[in-house]
Amino acid sequence: MPQIIIREPALFSPDSTLLMGDARAMMGKEVMGRIRKVVDSNQNKKAYYLLVASRQDPMDERRIRTTIVLSSAQPPKMLGTMCFFIDNRNSRAKRLWVLPLDRPSIIKAPPAELVPEIARIARHMPIIHG
């Protein structure tokens, strides 16, 4: 089970658990703070694309690695990325996309044995071959 390390203990519920929404909000604040620092330190560039990519650390599954890359050409869309166009000449920043990670989920398969009530309901349904 991944361990979540929290810097703001005030967000814990009374039973010392952290809700997923709170963890996401804290991660979002941290990433946006890093993006703000990169944008501030690159004010001398006229215009550029800022790509933010997040991946699970292959050496430690409890950690997520976030990489921020500056580019003069628009990068391709990839899962687990955010892309911004920063135009310092006009003092504008535009979010181009935010794509979530492709996280596998557990799919519960129906039981192998015949379930009488499902068979009864499905009796007159058409068979579709795909």
C-alpha positions in Angstrom: 0.0 0.0 0.0 1.5 3.4 -1.0 2.3 5.7 1.9 1.3 9.3 1.6 3.6 11.8 3.3 1.7 15.0 4.3 3.2 18.4 5.1 0.0 20.0 6.4 -1.4 17.8 9.2 -4.4 20.2 9.6 -6.0 18.5 6.6 -6.4 15.2 8.4 -9.8 14.1 9.5 -10.4 13.4 13.2 -9.5 9.8 12.8 -6.1 10.7 11.2 -7.0 9.7 7.7 -6.5 11.8 4.6 -9.2 11.9 2.0 -8.2 11.4 -1.7 -9.5 14.8 -2.7 -7.4 16.5 -0.1 -4.3 14.7 -1.3 -5.0 15.7 -4.9 -5.6 19.3 -3.9 -2.3 19.4 -2.0 -0.4 17.8 -5.0 -2.0 20.3 -7.3 -0.9 23.3 -5.2 2.7 21.9 -5.0 2.9 21.4 -8.8 1.4 24.8 -9.6 4.0 26.4 -7.2 6.8 24.7 -9.1 5.3 25.9 -12.4 5.1 29.4 -11.1 8.8 29.4 -10.1 9.8 28.1 -13.6 7.7 30.8 -15.3 9.1 33.5 -13.0 12.7 32.4 -13.7 12.2 32.5 -17.5 10.7 35.9 -17.9 13.5 36.9 -20.3 12.2 34.4 -23.0 9.6 35.8 -25.4 7.3 32.8 -25.8 7.6 29.1 -25.1 5.7 25.9 -24.3 5.8 24.5 -20.8 5.2 20.7 -20.6 4.6 19.2 -17.2 4.8 15.3 -17.0 4.1 13.1 -14.1 5.1 9.4 -13.8 5.3 6.9 -11.0 8.9 6.5 -9.9 10.1 3.0 -11.1 12.4 2.6 -8.2 9.9 3.6 -5.5 6.2 3.1 -6.3 5.2 5.4 -3.4 6.7 8.4 -5.2 5.5 10.4 -8.3 8.1 12.1 -10.4 7.1 15.4 -12.0 9.2 16.9 -14.8 8.9 20.4 -16.2 10.3 20.9 -19.8 10.5 24.2 -21.7 10.2 24.0 -25.5 10.1 26.4 -28.4 7.8 24.0 -30.4 4.5 22.6 -29.2 5.1 19.1 -27.8 2.8 16.2 -28.7 -0.1 15.3 -26.4 0.8 12.5 -24.0 -1.1 10.9 -21.1 -0.1 12.3 -17.7 0.9 15.7 -19.0 -0.2 19.3 -18.8 0.9 21.9 -21.4 0.9 25.7 -21.2 1.8 28.3 -23.8 3.6 31.2 -22.0 3.8 34.5 -23.9 5.9 37.0 -22.0 5.5 39.7 -24.7 1.8 39.9 -24.0 1.9 38.8 -20.4 -0.3 35.8 -21.1 -0.3 32.1 -20.2 -2.7 29.7 -21.8 -3.4 26.1 -20.6 -3.5 24.0 -23.8 -4.3 20.6 -22.2 -4.4 18.5 -19.0 -4.4 14.7 -19.6 -4.6 12.3 -16.7 -2.3 9.3 -16.2 -3.6 6.0 -17.7 -3.9 4.1 -14.4 -5.1 0.5 -14.7 -8.1 -0.4 -12.7 -9.4 -3.7 -11.4 -12.3 -5.0 -13.5 -14.5 -7.5 -11.7 -15.4 -10.3 -14.1 -18.8 -12.0 -13.8 -18.7 -15.4 -12.2 -18.0 -18.4 -14.4 -21.1 -20.3 -13.4 -24.5 -19.6 -14.7 -26.5 -17.1 -12.6 -30.2 -18.0 -13.0 -31.7 -14.5 -12.7 -29.3 -13.0 -15.2 -30.0 -15.9 -17.6 -33.7 -15.3 -17.2 -33.4 -11.6 -17.9 -31.1 -12.1 -20.9 -33.2 -14.9 -22.5 -34.7 -12.8 -25.3 -31.9 -10.4 -25.8 -30.2 -10.3 -29.3 -26.7 -11.7 -29.6 -24.2 -9.2 -31.0 -21.0 -10.4 -32.5 -18.2 -7.8 -32.5 
